[in-house]
């Protein structure tokens, strides 16, 4: 047993710098909170967040363009009122076509 222990200690003492470097690299590369794997996760997260930023910038630009149209063009205000809020002029009729199913419960109520 002591021969085996002395062999292991001799191996460790002769390669102590290499073993220290390997253990340090493994610790920094995989186990540390600032490890290589964590850095790769952060890079992926950053790229997805940059994509979200671009999406919201485009959404913001379209909203700003719509605000400018609302400020400058009264016909655009009328168009928005008709399309989104189903408003109409006094001499108009509006027909709304919907793909929703009609509730059959109203038809099945008994009448007295």
N, C-alpha and C positions, 0 to 999 in steps of 0.2 A: 504494500500500500504506500509506503513512504517513497518507494522508487517511482511509482506512478505520480505521486504528488510532486516529487522533485523534477520529474520530466515536464509536468505541466507548468511549474514555476520557471523552469529554464526556458521553455517555449515563450511564456508570457514576458519574461525579462528580456529576451532577445528581440521580440517583436512588439515591445510596449508602445512605441511611437505609431506604428502602423495600426495596431489595435485601437489606440486612442483616437486616431484620425477616423477610422472606420466607424467606431461607436459615435463620435461627434457628428459625422456626416449623416448617419442613420437617424440620430436624434433630431438634428436640424431639418433633415429632409422629410421626415415622416411623422415624428412625434410631437414636435414643438407646435405652439399655436401659430407661429409664423412659418410653418413648414411649406414645402414645395406643393404638396397636395392642397393645402389651404389657399395658397396663392392661386392655383389653377381654378379652384372654386370661386374665388373672388373675381378672377378675370371673366369667368362665364357670367357671373352675376352682373358685373359692370357692363358687359356687352348687351345683356338683356335689358338693363336699365337704360342704356343709350338708345335702344330701339323704342322703348316706351317714351323717352324724351322726344324723339323724332315724331312719334305718333301724336303726342299731345301738342307739339309745336304746329303740326299740320292742322289739328283740330282748332287750335287757337287762331291760326291764320284765317281759316274759313269763317270762324265766328267774327273776327275783326272785319273781314270783307262783308259779311252780312250786316254788321252794324253800320258800316259806311253806306251800304245800299239803303238801309232803313233811314239813315239821316238825310240822304240826298235825293231819294226817289220816292215820291208819294205813291206812285203806281206799284212799287214793290211792297209797300205797306199793305195796300189793298190785296195784292196777290197772296201775301202771307196770311192775311186775315181770312181770305176765302179758302185757301188750301188747308191750313192747320186748324182753324177754329170754326170752320163751316159757317162763316158769316155771309150775309147776302145783302143785296140792295133791295129796296122796297118792291120793285117790279120783277123780282126773280124768284124762281123756285129751285130748291136744291134737292137732288136725289143722291142719296149715299148708298153705294153698293158695298155690302159687307160679305165677307166669307164666313162669318160666324154662323153657327147653327141656331135656328130659332128654337126657343125654349118651348117644348111641347106641353109643359105643365100648365101654361096659360090656356091652351086649347082644351085641355081635359077637365077644367073646372066645371062643376055642375052649375047650371043656371036654374034659378027659381022662377 
